[in-house]
Amino acid sequence: MGHAQTRSWKDGVQVDQDFPVSDVSEHLEDPDTMVWVDICEPDEAQLNELARELGLHELAVEDALSEHQRPKVDYYESHLFLSCHAVAVDAKQGELHATEIDAFVGPRWFITVRKDEGFSMDPVGQRWNRSPDLLKQGTGFLLYGLLDLVIDGYFDGTQEFDDYYDTVSEGLFADEPLDPNRQREWFEMRRALVKFHRLVVPMREAVSGLMRREHDTVGPELYPYYQDVYDHILRVSESTDALRDLVATIVETNLSLRDFRQNQVMKKVTSWAAIIAVPTLVTGYYGMNVPYPGFAREWGFETSIGLMVVLVVILWLQFKRHDWI
């Protein structure tokens, strides 16, 4: 059974916490009370019990129990269901750690379901308690506090990717060949960026959906706060697009530089092979066991040596002038 934590507020003031989940209905009997329940790694029986108590839709419960949900917002008759992901980037390991967070938002209750301990709700609770006046606005503020912390984590992830690829860009023009382990790291980070992009971009649509007037999820007092969250997710989304373009440029540049270095090596090898071929040609001709001009004469030997030196020097100067050696 998953670990649960609970809180209740009345008129923006916390009145109770860590009470059993079975007591949620009793707290909600007071019309001025708002309740939050967080369950980490819930089992089906635990979530179904809460669903019966609060009237959660079976499809929303099914989504909360399923793995790898896409970020989204679903609207039901008595509540809405939000799925999002908190992320952390490990540049050293080339990994993206994502924790799925599902939320059921009712008029006076707010239920969060986390798949693992990768994201702590303590900072979210602190964010709520810093604004008792906004707590009076109801569950819309509780949802805002969660989204605000989650999307702030996206900024940290974007900065990690940005710093990593700045380092990669600086090392592109180094003369040392790229280590195979480094190539593997590039691949893992690129895959992590693709996963990050898939989690971030749908959040823009989800936050935009929450701000629509016809859903009454966000009141006039909270609208500026959700607008700020939307601006943040928009900036993150644009940053991930820019990072993907940067990664594509880095890959293309790396391939171009590799081809360029290979051509440089081939030019040098070909140039020296041509230079070496000259004495081979001359000695091969004069080494034939047939009479030729200068055969068995001292001047013939001297002529062959002089011919080799002159041709080699001419070729070396020509290749040097064209920067082939």
C-alpha positions, 0 to 999 in steps of 0.5 A: 500500500502506498504512503499517504499524507493529508491536510485540510484548510478552512478559510485559508488556514490549515486546521489538520494534517496527517489524518487517515484517508478514510476521514476525508469525507468527515472533513468535507462535511464542513462546507468551508473545508478544503482537503488535500490527499497525496498518495505515493505508489498507490495500489488499486484497492487504495485508490478505488476506495478513495474513488468511491468516497469522492466519486472519482471517474473510473477512467481517471482512476485507470489513468492514474494507475497506468504507467507512462501517461501523456501530459493532459487534462481531462474534464469530468462531471464533478472534477478534472484529471491532470497528468504531468511529469516532474523531471531531473536531468543527470548530465553525467549519466546521460539520463532523464529521471521523470516522475509522473504526477496525476491530480484529481481536482474537485471543488473542495478536494485535491488528490495527487498520485505520484508513481515514485518518490522522485518528486517531493511534495514538501516544497509544494506544501511550503508554497501553499502555506506562503500564500494563505490569502490565495488558499481561500481561492480553493483547489485552483491555487493548490493546482497552481502551486503544484504546476509552478514547482513542476515547471520550475524544474523544467527550467533546471532541466533546460539549463542542464542541457544547455550547459552540456551542449555548450561544453560539447560545442567547445570540444568539437574543433579539438584535434583529438578524435572523439572517444567511443564512450563520449559518442555513447554519452552524446547519444544518451543525452540526445535521447534524453532531450527527445524524451524531455521534449515529449513531456514538456510540449504537451504541458503547454496545451494542458495549461492552456486548457486549464485557463479557458473560461468555460471550465471555471477552473481558474478564477479571476484572482488566480488567472494572472498566476496561471498566465505566468505558468503558461509563459514559463512553459512556453519559454521552456518549450521554445528552449527545447526546440532551440536545443533540438536545433542545436543538437542537429547542428552539432551532429552535422558539424561533427560529421562535416569535421570528421569528413574534413579531417579524413580528407586532410589525412588522405591528402597527406598520405597521397602526397607522400605516396606520390613523392615516394613513387618517384625514386621507386620509378627511377630506381626501378627503371635503372635497375632493369638488367638491360642496357640503357644510357649510362648503363654500368657508368658512374655518370649514369648513377649520378644522373639517376640520383640527381633525377630523383632528388630534383623530382622529389623536391619539385613534388614536395614544393608543389604539394607544400604550396597547395597545403597538401603536406 
